Amino acid sequence: MNLHQFQVRVRYAETDQMGVVYHGNYAQYFEMGRVEWLRNLGVSYKVMEENGIMLPVVSLSMNYKKPARYDDLLTVTTIFKSQTSVKIEFDYEIHNEKGDLLTTGNSILVFVDMKTGRPTAPQKYIKDKLLFESI
C-alpha cells in the first residue's frame, strides 16, 4: 500500500473570489491525505503524540497545473516515497472528476521527540510498518 486515495469536495470557503481554490488549501488536502495514509497503515497521529512523538513538516513543495474550482470533487493521491532513520517523504497528486491532473506536491516530515524537540527514530511499531511499505 504505497499509495492511498481519498476524495474531497471543494467548499466555497476554500476558494477565492474567482471560484478557484486558494493555493494555501492544497497543503491542507495533502495533510488530510497523509493522515489517512498513515491511519490506513495502522498509525495514528493522536497515538503517536500521546507517546511523545510529533511529525512536523520540514519541507513542502507544490506545482500547480490547472485550477481546482468550487464544488469540484477532487481525488487526492498520497504516495509514500521514502523513509530514513528520522524522516519520511511523500508525493501527492490531485485530480478532478475528469481525471485532469491539477496539482502535484512533495513533503518531508521529521519524527521529533516532544520532550527534547530533537529528531528521533520512530517507535518500533511505526518503523516496522514503514519498512514493510518500502519493500
Contact map, one row per residue, 1 for C-alpha under 8 A:
111100000000000000000000000000000000000010000000000000000000000000000000000000000000000000000000000000000000000000000000000000000000100
111100000000000000000000000000000000000000000000000000000000000000000000000000111000000000000000000000000000000000000000000000000000110
111110000000000000000000000000000000100000000000000000000000000000000000000011110000000000000000000000000000000000000000000000000000000
111111000000000000000000000000001001100000000000000000000000000000000000000011100000000000000000000000000000000000000000000000000000000
001111100000000000000000000000001000000000000000000000000000000000000000001111000000000000000000000000000000000000000000000000000000000
000111110000000000000000000000001000000000000000000000000000000000000000001110000000000000000000000000000000000000000000000000000000000
000011111000000000000000000000000000000000000000000000000000000000000000111100000000000000000000000000000000000000000000000000000000000
000001111100000000000000000000000000000000000000000000000000000000000000111100000000000000000000000000000000000000000000000000000000000
000000111110000000000000000000000000000000000000000000000000000000000011110000000000000000000000000000000000000000000000000000000000000
000000011111011000001000000000000000000000000000000000000000000000011111110000000000000000000000000000000000000000000000000000000000000
000000001111111000000000000000000000000000000000000000000000000000000110000000000000000000000000000000000000000000000000000000000000000
000000000111111000100000000000000000000000000000000000000000000000000110000000000000000000000000000000000000000000000000000000000000000
000000000011111100000000000000000000000000000000000000000000000000000000000000000000000000000000000000000000000000000000000000000000000
000000000111111100001100100000000000000000000000000000000000000000000100000000000000000000000000000000000000000000000000000000000000000
000000000111111111111100000000000000000000000000000000000000000000001100000000000000000000000000000000000000000000000000000000000000000
000000000000111111111100000000000000000000000000000000000000000000000000000000000000000000000000000000000000000000000000000000000000000
000000000000001111110000000000000000000000000000000000000000000000000000000000000000000000000000000000000000000000000000000000000000000
000000000000001111110000000000000000000000000000000000000000000000000000000000000000000000000000000000000000000000000000000000000000000
000000000001001111111000000000000000000000000000000000000000000000001100000000000000000000000000000000000000000000000000000000000000000
000000000000001111111100000000000000000000000000000000000000000000111100000000000000000000000000000000000000000000000000000000000000000
000000000100011100111110100000000000000000000000000000000000000000111100000000000000000000000000000000000000000000000000000000000000000
000000000000011100011111110000000000000000000000000000000000000000000000000000000000000000000000000000000000000000000000000000000000000
000000000000000000001111110000000000000000000000000000000000000000000000000000000000000000000000000000000000000000000000000000000000000
000000000000000000000111111100000000000000000000000000000000000000000000000000000000000000000000000000000000000000000000000000000000000
000000000000010000001111111110000000000000000000000000000000000000000000000000000000000000000000000000000000000000000000000000000000000
000000000000000000000111111111000000000000000000000000000000000000000000000000000000000000000000000000000000000000000000000000000000000
000000000000000000000001111111100000000000000000000000000000000000000000000000000000000000000000000000000000000000000000000000000000000
000000000000000000000001111111110000000000000000000000000000000000000000000000000000000000000000000000000000000000000000000000000000000
000000000000000000000000111111111000000000000000000000000000000000000000000100000000000000000000000000000000000000000000000000000000000
000000000000000000000000011111111100000000000000000000000000000000000000000101000000000000010000000000001000000000000000000000000000000
000000000000000000000000001111111110000000000000000000000000000000000000000000000000000000000000000000000000000000000000000000000000000
000000000000000000000000000111111111000000000000000000000000000000000000000000000000000000000000000000000000000000000000000000000000000
000111000000000000000000000011111111100000000000000000000000000000000000000111000000000000000000000000000000000000000000000000000000000
000000000000000000000000000001111111110000000000000000000000000000000000000001000000000001000000000000000000000000000000000000000000000
000000000000000000000000000000111111111000011000000000000000000000000000000000000000000000000000000000000000000000000000000000000000000
000100000000000000000000000000011111111100000000000000000000000000000000000000000000000000000000000000000000000000000000000000000000000
001100000000000000000000000000001111111110000000000000000000000000000000000001000000000000000000000000000000000000000000000000000000000
000000000000000000000000000000000111111111111000000000000000000000000000000000000000000000000000000000000000000000000000000000000000000
000000000000000000000000000000000011111111111000000000000000000000000000000000000000000000000000000000000000000000000000000000000000000
000000000000000000000000000000000001111111100000000000000000000000000000000000000000000000000000000000000000000000000000000000000000000
100000000000000000000000000000000000111111100000000000000000000000000000000000000000000000000000000000000000000000000000000000001000000
000000000000000000000000000000000000011111110000000000000000000000000000000000000000000000000000000000000000000000000000000000000000000
000000000000000000000000000000000000011111111011000000000000000000000000000000000000000000000000000000000000000000000000000001000000000
000000000000000000000000000000000010011001111111000000000000000000000000000000000000000000000000000000000000000000000000000000000000000
000000000000000000000000000000000010011000111111100001000000000000000000000000000000000000000000000000000000000000000000000000000000000
000000000000000000000000000000000000000000011111110000000000000000000000000000000000000000000000000000000000000000000000000000000000000
000000000000000000000000000000000000000000111111111000000000000000000000000000000000000000000000000000000000000000000000000000000000000
000000000000000000000000000000000000000000111111111111000000000000000000000000000000000000000000000000000000000000000000000000000000000
000000000000000000000000000000000000000000001111111111000000000000000000000000000000000000000000000000000000000001000000000000000000000
000000000000000000000000000000000000000000000111111110000000000000000000000000000000000000000000000000000000000000000000000000000000000
000000000000000000000000000000000000000000000011111110000000000000000000000000000000000000000000000000000000000000000000000000000000000
000000000000000000000000000000000000000000000001111111000000000000000000000000000000000000000000000000000000000011100000000000000000000
000000000000000000000000000000000000000000000001111111100000000000000000000000000000000000000000000000000000001111000000010000000000000
000000000000000000000000000000000000000000001001100111110000000000000000000000000000000000000000000000000000001111000000000000000000000
000000000000000000000000000000000000000000000000000011111000000000000000000000000000000000000000000000000000111100000000000000000000000
000000000000000000000000000000000000000000000000000001111100000000000000000000000000000000000000000000000000111100000000000000000000000
000000000000000000000000000000000000000000000000000000111111000000000000000000000000000000000000000000000011110000000000000000000000000
000000000000000000000000000000000000000000000000000000011111000000000000000000000000000000000000000000000011110000000000000000000000000
000000000000000000000000000000000000000000000000000000001111100000000000000000000000000000000000000000000111100000000000000000000000000
000000000000000000000000000000000000000000000000000000001111110000000000000000000000000000000000000000001111000000000000000000000000000
000000000000000000000000000000000000000000000000000000000011111000000000000000000000000000000000000000001110000000000000000000000000000
000000000000000000000000000000000000000000000000000000000001111100000000000000000000000000000000000000111100000000000000000000000000000
000000000000000000000000000000000000000000000000000000000000111110000000000000000000000000000000000000111000000000000000000000000000000
000000000000000000000000000000000000000000000000000000000000011111100000000000000000000000000000000001110000000000000000000000000000000
000000000000000000000000000000000000000000000000000000000000001111100000000000000000000000000000000011110000000000000000000000000000000
000000000000000000000000000000000000000000000000000000000000000111110000000000000000000000000000000011100000000000000000000000000000000
000000000000000000011000000000000000000000000000000000000000000111111000000000000000000000000000000001000000000000000000000000000000000
000000000100000000011000000000000000000000000000000000000000000001111101010000000000000000000001000001000000000000000000000000000000000
000000000100001000111000000000000000000000000000000000000000000000111111000000000000000000000000000000000000000000000000000000000000000
000000000111011000111000000000000000000000000000000000000000000000011111000000000000000000000000000000000000000000000000000000000000000
000000001111000000000000000000000000000000000000000000000000000000001111100000000000000000000000000000000000000000000000000000000000000
000000001100000000000000000000000000000000000000000000000000000000011111110000000000000000000001100000000000000000000000000000000000000
000000111100000000000000000000000000000000000000000000000000000000000011111000000000000000000001100000000000000000000000000000000000000
000000111100000000000000000000000000000000000000000000000000000000010001111100000000000000000111100000000000000000000000000000000000000
000011110000000000000000000000000000000000000000000000000000000000000000111110000000000000000111100000000000000000000000000000000000000
000011110000000000000000000011001000000000000000000000000000000000000000011111000000000000011110000000000000000000000000000000000000000
001111000000000000000000000000001000000000000000000000000000000000000000001111100000000000011100000000000000000000000000000000000000000
001110000000000000000000000001001100100000000000000000000000000000000000000111110000000001111000000000000000000000000000000000000000000
011100000000000000000000000000000000000000000000000000000000000000000000000011111000000001110000000000000000000000000000000000000000000
011000000000000000000000000000000000000000000000000000000000000000000000000001111100000011100000000000000000000000000000000000000000100
010000000000000000000000000000000000000000000000000000000000000000000000000000111110000111100000000000000000000000000000000000000000000
000000000000000000000000000000000000000000000000000000000000000000000000000000011111000111000000000000000000000000000000000000000000010
000000000000000000000000000000000000000000000000000000000000000000000000000000001111111110000000000000000000000000000000000000000100010
000000000000000000000000000000000000000000000000000000000000000000000000000000000111111100000000000000000000000000000000000000000000000
000000000000000000000000000000000000000000000000000000000000000000000000000000000011111000000000000000000000000000000001110000000000000
000000000000000000000000000000000000000000000000000000000000000000000000000000000011111100000000000000000000011100000011110000000000000
000000000000000000000000000000000000000000000000000000000000000000000000000000000011111110000000000000000001111000000000000000000000000
000000000000000000000000000000000000000000000000000000000000000000000000000000001111011111000000000000000001110000000000000000000000000
000000000000000000000000000000000000000000000000000000000000000000000000000000011110001111100000000000000111100000000000000000000000000
000000000000000000000000000000000100000000000000000000000000000000000000000001111100000111110000000000000111000000000000000000000000000
000000000000000000000000000000000000000000000000000000000000000000000000000001111000000011111000000000011110000000000000000000000000000
000000000000000000000000000001000000000000000000000000000000000000000000000111100000000001111100000000111100000000000000000000000000000
000000000000000000000000000000000000000000000000000000000000000000000000000111000000000000111110000011111000000000000000000000000000000
000000000000000000000000000000000000000000000000000000000000000000000000011110000000000000011111000011110000000000000000000000000000000
000000000000000000000000000000000000000000000000000000000000000000000000011100000000000000001111111111100000000000000000000000000000000
000000000000000000000000000000000000000000000000000000000000000000010001111000000000000000000111111111000000000000000000000000000000000
000000000000000000000000000000000000000000000000000000000000000000000001111000000000000000000011111100000000000000000000000000000000000
000000000000000000000000000000000000000000000000000000000000000000000000000000000000000000000011111100000000000000000000000000000000000
000000000000000000000000000000000000000000000000000000000000000000000000000000000000000000000011111110000000000000000000000000000000000
000000000000000000000000000000000000000000000000000000000000000000000000000000000000000000000011111111000000000000000000000000000000000
000000000000000000000000000000000000000000000000000000000000000011000000000000000000000000001111001111110000000000000000000000000000000
000000000000000000000000000000000000000000000000000000000000000111110000000000000000000000001111000111110000000000000000000000000000000
000000000000000000000000000000000000000000000000000000000000011111000000000000000000000000011110000011111000000000000000000000000000000
000000000000000000000000000000000000000000000000000000000000011110000000000000000000000000111100000011111100000000000000000000000000000
000000000000000000000000000001000000000000000000000000000001111000000000000000000000000000111000000000111110000000000000000000000000000
000000000000000000000000000000000000000000000000000000000011110000000000000000000000000011110000000000011111000000000000000000000000000
000000000000000000000000000000000000000000000000000000001111100000000000000000000000000011100000000000001111100000000000000000000000000
000000000000000000000000000000000000000000000000000000001111000000000000000000000000001111000000000000000111110000000000000000000000000
000000000000000000000000000000000000000000000000000000111110000000000000000000000000001110000000000000000011111000000000000000000000000
000000000000000000000000000000000000000000000000000000111100000000000000000000000000011100000000000000000001111100000010000000000000000
000000000000000000000000000000000000000000000000000011110000000000000000000000000000011000000000000000000000111110000011110000000000000
000000000000000000000000000000000000000000000000000011110000000000000000000000000000010000000000000000000000011111001111100000000000000
000000000000000000000000000000000000000000000000000111000000000000000000000000000000000000000000000000000000001111111111000000000000000
000000000000000000000000000000000000000000000000100111000000000000000000000000000000000000000000000000000000000111111100000000000000000
000000000000000000000000000000000000000000000000000100000000000000000000000000000000000000000000000000000000000011111000000000000000000
000000000000000000000000000000000000000000000000000000000000000000000000000000000000000000000000000000000000000011111100000000000000000
000000000000000000000000000000000000000000000000000000000000000000000000000000000000000000000000000000000000000111111110000000000000000
000000000000000000000000000000000000000000000000000000000000000000000000000000000000000000000000000000000000000111011111000000000000000
000000000000000000000000000000000000000000000000000000000000000000000000000000000000010000000000000000000000011110001111100000000000000
000000000000000000000000000000000000000000000000000000000000000000000000000000000000110000000000000000000000001110000111110000000000000
000000000000000000000000000000000000000000000000000000000000000000000000000000000000110000000000000000000000001100000011111000000000000
000000000000000000000000000000000000000000000000000010000000000000000000000000000000110000000000000000000000001000000001111101100000000
000000000000000000000000000000000000000000000000000000000000000000000000000000000000000000000000000000000000000000000000111111100000000
000000000000000000000000000000000000000000000000000000000000000000000000000000000000000000000000000000000000000000000000011111110000000
000000000000000000000000000000000000000000000000000000000000000000000000000000000000000000000000000000000000000000000000001111111000000
000000000000000000000000000000000000000000100000000000000000000000000000000000000000000000000000000000000000000000000000011111111100000
000000000000000000000000000000000000000000000000000000000000000000000000000000000000000000000000000000000000000000000000011111111110000
000000000000000000000000000000000000000000000000000000000000000000000000000000000000000000000000000000000000000000000000000111111111000
000000000000000000000000000000000000000010000000000000000000000000000000000000000000000000000000000000000000000000000000000011111111100
000000000000000000000000000000000000000000000000000000000000000000000000000000000010000000000000000000000000000000000000000001111111110
000000000000000000000000000000000000000000000000000000000000000000000000000000000000000000000000000000000000000000000000000000111111111
000000000000000000000000000000000000000000000000000000000000000000000000000000000000000000000000000000000000000000000000000000011111111
110000000000000000000000000000000000000000000000000000000000000000000000000000010000000000000000000000000000000000000000000000001111111
010000000000000000000000000000000000000000000000000000000000000000000000000000000110000000000000000000000000000000000000000000000111111
000000000000000000000000000000000000000000000000000000000000000000000000000000000000000000000000000000000000000000000000000000000011111
